[in-house]
Amino acid sequence: MVVEFLVENSILLLFAVSAVGYAIGRIKIKGASLGVAAVLFVGLAVGALDPHLQLPTVVFELGLVLFVYTVGLASGPGFVASLTREGLRNNLAALAVLAIAALIAAGAHMALSLQAPVTAGLYAGALTNTPALAAVIETASSSMPAAASGAAVADPTVGYSVAYPMGVLGVILVAYALQGLWKIDYRAEARRLRGTSYLVEQEINNVTLHVTRLQATQETVQQLLNRHHWHVVFSRIMHEDHEHLVTGETRFELGDRVSVIGDPHEVAAVAAVLGEQIDEHLALDRSHYDFRRIFLSKPALAGQRIKDLQLPARYGAIITRVRRGDVDLLADGDMVLDLGDRVRVVAPREQMNDISKLFGDSYKALSEIDLLSLGVGLVLGLLLGKIEFTLPGGSSFALGNAGGPLIVGLILGAIRRTGPLVWTMPYSANLTVRQLGLIMLLASIGLRSGYTFVETLSQGGGVQLFVAGAVISCATAFLTLLVGYKLFKIPFGLLMGMLSGIHTQPGVLGFAVDQSHDELPHVGYALMFPIATIGKILLAQALLLLLAS
């Protein structure tokens, strides 16, 4: 009775599976959890009850497209910034590790006499990549409608679902063992990255310095910053009981008290040149100046650098910090602003309303999605996904709905805007659309494959698939950590993030953050996620086509 009711109400089925799966995914065991991936397993369990418990195909396709496109938009700037000498080396090493994993999967294919779709699904599951599985499903359904004997093509989700658990737990176990073996000190290693090209989040303090050194009065603030390469913000200055905002043209005088914002180590370097740090807090004169966090909701400002706004000249104001998501960043003239940023502005009281209007400062505007830019971007991605590429040997493949939108999203996310079109989305809106797409995708895959999954496991061979998936997962983790830490000398916290990015696995990322107690794993994850996702989508499809030929 219940099964028949769910078969007739597919939307109800979608949200029931999503709600139960999401609740189970939040359960943590020693700091690790399945997250939204639990929706897949709930879908498999429910789908196993009846072969008709499935969602319309359009739900699967829509979820896939929304997920990969928003991932591309969010990762675009970080991906382009990573294409330095070290970043390119790391990306090539990640692709090499993924290729080795594909070779191990091919070995399992021959040793266990697996069908090509199951092997490709095994590869995607061992590396916990749903878009790669979706690409395999799409390619198998379009290029391999039936086997030569007339039998239906094997379901890639069988291999994926059996291998997935060790794709999370196996990686965590390998990382936990190696960090103990190598006696990792996360805090000491994080300090090694200060002053490098990596955007490492640092503690931001607001301190008061007393100008006592004559040499500090010989140059303007901008000249001092250029000479010493300080990464700080000079906010306010108290000169003879008169308070002013600091600009690039400000010149200090002996006895001035200056408010400086930045990392404690950077502030200490500034104090050594200017004079000394004092315990007195330079209180803001609220009768003349005010400070406020303002939301950037005006599309015209998205993609612009802070210095291009000319706030000191136009309003006598400065930006000291930018909060993006849950992270506070020290404001820099070259920092590019995004929709949804919260900028901390210090300005004359009478100018504050005009500055708020300049930035927009609208919650409502941030909750709205620009359907024009979203629609155009998705159309471009879907069209790219239709283009056929020829492989050696005469086989061909297309990026499909998984790869096309992702690559276009990366490009548009890096460009940020084209004329009046702002390609990026506010952080909260991007995260919401991405999560919604992922849940639709996982629920659809689980429900459509649950019955076949249970039927296949009951025929035997499940243990062999599980072991093969565990070998792929653990070998990938071991190779990544060994090469990255011992050969490339990458700090372990950053490397753990890169490993979670190579596996495109938020569960491993959560474990890494719990171990390191800082934001370095997030940096590594952002660096590796785009190339790993693209690489696994292409390698999974290539594995399918080559093994089936």
C-alpha positions, -999 to 999 in steps of 0.1 A, spaced: 0 0 0 28 24 10 49 14 -19 21 20 -44 14 54 -28 51 64 -32 52 52 -68 23 75 -76 38 105 -58 73 110 -70 78 144 -55 68 131 -21 92 102 -26 120 126 -35 117 147 -3 111 117 20 143 100 8 162 134 10 150 141 46 158 107 60 191 105 42 202 140 53 193 131 89 214 99 88 242 118 71 246 141 100 254 113 124 291 114 133 313 85 143 347 97 156 344 129 138 335 115 104 301 113 87 286 104 53 270 139 49 246 142 21 260 110 5 237 92 29 208 102 7 222 78 -19 222 49 5 187 57 17 176 59 -20 192 25 -26 174 10 4 140 24 -6 145 16 -43 153 -20 -34 117 -25 -23 102 -22 -58 116 -16 -93 90 11 -99 102 33 -71 120 58 -93 120 95 -100 115 111 -134 147 113 -155 145 151 -155 150 152 -117 183 134 -122 195 156 -150 184 189 -133 202 179 -101 234 170 -120 235 202 -140 228 225 -110 254 208 -89 283 208 -112 277 243 -126 276 259 -91 307 240 -81 324 254 -112 313 290 -104 326 288 -68 359 271 -77 367 291 -108 388 319 -92 407 295 -69 414 271 -98 428 298 -120 449 312 -92 463 277 -85 478 275 -120 512 287 -109 543 267 -111 535 248 -79 498 247 -86 504 232 -120 528 206 -106 502 196 -79 474 194 -105 495 172 -128 504 150 -98 467 146 -89 459 136 -124 487 110 -123 473 95 -91 438 93 -106 453 76 -137 470 50 -115 437 44 -97 421 38 -131 448 13 -139 441 -5 -106 404 -6 -116 413 -20 -150 433 -47 -132 403 -56 -110 382 -57 -142 404 -84 -156 410 -103 -124 373 -105 -114 359 -106 -149 337 -76 -143 315 -58 -169 328 -24 -180 300 -3 -165 305 -20 -131 342 -13 -133 337 23 -142 312 26 -113 337 9 -90 363 36 -99 338 64 -93 327 49 -60 362 43 -47 370 79 -54 336 91 -41 327 112 -71 290 113 -80 294 135 -111 318 108 -125 291 81 -118 265 103 -135 288 107 -165 293 69 -167 255 63 -164 248 88 -192 276 74 -214 265 38 -208 229 45 -216 237 64 -248 266 44 -262 259 9 -248 221 4 -249 225 -34 -248 253 -60 -248 260 -80 -279 240 -109 -266 210 -87 -261 212 -86 -223 208 -52 -206 240 -33 -197 251 -38 -161 244 -9 -137 274 12 -128 258 21 -95 264 -15 -83 302 -10 -83 298 26 -70 277 18 -40 298 -12 -29 331 8 -31 318 41 -17 321 34 21 358 26 19 362 57 -3 355 76 29 366 54 58 397 40 40 411 74 32 406 86 68 423 54 82 453 59 59 456 96 68 452 89 105 479 62 104 504 83 85 500 114 106 509 93 136 538 76 119 552 108 107 544 127 140 527 156 123 526 190 141 499 208 122 504 242 139 542 243 132 537 233 95 510 259 90 535 286 100 557 276 71 531 289 46 531 325 58 544 348 31 538 323 3 513 324 -25 487 304 -6 458 323 9 462 311 45 436 325 69 453 342 98 442 357 131 432 393 126 440 417 155 433 454 160 461 470 180 473 505 188 509 516 180 527 546 193 549 564 168 583 570 184 608 564 156 619 593 134 624 571 104 586 563 104 578 600 97 600 603 66 576 586 42 539 584 34 519 553 45 518 540 9 556 544 6 560 525 39 537 497 27 556 494 -6 590 494 11 583 469 38 557 447 20 534 448 51 500 430 48 481 452 73 455 479 73 461 513 89 427 523 101 427 555 122 453 579 136 451 601 167 472 632 162 471 659 190 437 646 202 423 648 167 411 616 151 415 610 113 413 580 89 446 569 75 450 571 37 479 563 14 490 599 16 491 601 54 524 609 70 529 600 106 544 623 132 562 616 165 536 609 193 508 598 169 488 568 180 478 546 151 452 518 149 467 488 129 447 457 118 464 425 108 481 392 117 500 395 151 533 387 134 527 414 107 517 439 133 549 432 153 569 440 122 551 473 118 557 481 155 594 476 151 595 503 124 570 528 138 578 526 175 560 504 200 527 486 207 507 500 236 478 485 256 456 515 251 427 508 226 422 537 202 384 541 207 364 554 178 350 588 181 314 579 173 303 616 171 323 620 139 331 585 126 311 553 125 318 517 114 293 492 99 293 458 82 276 464 48 263 437 24 275 439 -12 243 432 -31 247 456 -60 257 436 -92 276 466 -106 303 463 -79 308 425 -82 342 417 -97 357 451 -89 388 457 -68 385 476 -36 409 503 -47 388 509 -79 359 521 -57 380 551 -45 363 552 -12 389 575 6 386 601 -22 349 600 -27 336 594 9 366 598 32 361 561 41 381 529 42 374 491 43 392 472 70 379 437 66 358 416 43 338 386 55 332 360 29 311 331 40 323 324 75 358 337 70 371 372 78 397 385 53 420 415 57 409 441 32 435 447 4 433 472 -24 437 444 -50 410 422 -34 382 415 -58 347 418 -43 319 392 -48 282 394 -43 273 385 -7 306 399 8 301 418 40 325 447 41 335 465 73 336 502 65 349 530 87 336 564 75 323 598 86 288 594 100 272 616 74 286 595 46 275 561 59 240 561 43 255 570 9 281 542 12 253 517 21 235 527 -10 266 523 -30 270 487 -19 233 479 -20 232 464 16 200 444 7 193 409 22 164 406 -3 187 412 -33 212 386 -21 184 360 -18 175 365 -55 192 346 -83 200 363 -116 181 338 -138 195 355 -169 231 348 -161 223 314 -147 203 304 -178 229 316 -202 257 299 -183 238 266 -182 229 268 -219 266 273 -227 276 244 -205 250 220 -219 260 229 -255 297 222 -246 286 189 -232 271 178 -265 304 182 -285 319 148 -294 356 142 -288 375 113 -306 397 90 -286 426 70 -300 412 38 -315 382 54 -330 361 57 -298 345 90 -289 331 107 -258 314 139 -248 317 159 -216 279 155 -212 258 171 -187 284 165 -160 315 179 -176 302 207 -199 285 228 -172 314 222 -148 340 235 -173 319 265 -183 312 272 -146 350 273 -139 356 297 -168 327 320 -160 335 319 -123 370 331 -130 358 358 -154 332 369 -128 313 392 -151 309 402 -188 295 437 -192 262 438 -173 261 400 -168 274 389 -134 282 352 -136 290 346 -100 263 340 -74 261 352 -38 278 326 -15 246 316 3 227 313 -30 254 292 -46 256 269 -16 218 264 -15 215 257 -52 245 233 -51 231 214 -21 196 211 -37 211 198 -70 233 173 -51 204 159 -31 182 156 -63 211 138 -80 218 114 -51 182 105 -45 176 99 -82 206 76 -85 198 56 -54 162 51 -62 167 41 -99 194 16 -89 184 1 -56 165 -29 -69 192 -38 -93 219 -33 -66 203 -58 -42 195 -83 -69 232 -82 -81 246 -86 -46 224 -116 -39 240 -133 -68 275 -131 -51 306 -111 -60 299 -83 -36 329 -90 -13 353 -90 -42 340 -56 -54 343 -42 -19 379 -53 -16 388 -40 -50 372 -6 -42 391 -5 -9 424 -11 -27 417 17 -51 408 41 -23 436 33 1 462 32 -27 451 67 -39 453 81 -4 487 66 3 503 77 -29 489 113 -25 502 117 10 536 100 4 544 120 -28 530 152 -14 546 151 20 579 134 13 587 145 -22 569 179 -26 573 189 11 536 201 12 525 209 48 503 180 60 472 202 68 472 216 33 479 181 18 450 166 37 428 192 21 443 183 -13 436 146 -6 400 154 2 398 174 -30 413 146 -51 386 123 -36 361 152 -39 349 141 -4 336 166 21 336 138 48 374 135 45 376 173 45 357 175 78 381 150 93 411 170 80 398 203 96 391 185 129 428 173 129 444 205 118 422 230 137 427 256 110 415 265 75 444 250 55 425 219 45 399 242 29 426 258 8 439 224 -4 404 212 -12 396 243 -34 429 238 -52 423 201 -61 385 199 -64 381 213 -100 409 193 -117 400 161 -97 363 164 -107 371 169 -144 398 142 -143 375 116 -128 346 124 -151 369 119 -182 388 89 -168 357 71 -157 341 75 -192 374 65 -209 376 35 -186 341 25 -196 346 29 -233 381 13 -235 371 -18 -214 339 -22 -234 356 -20 -268 
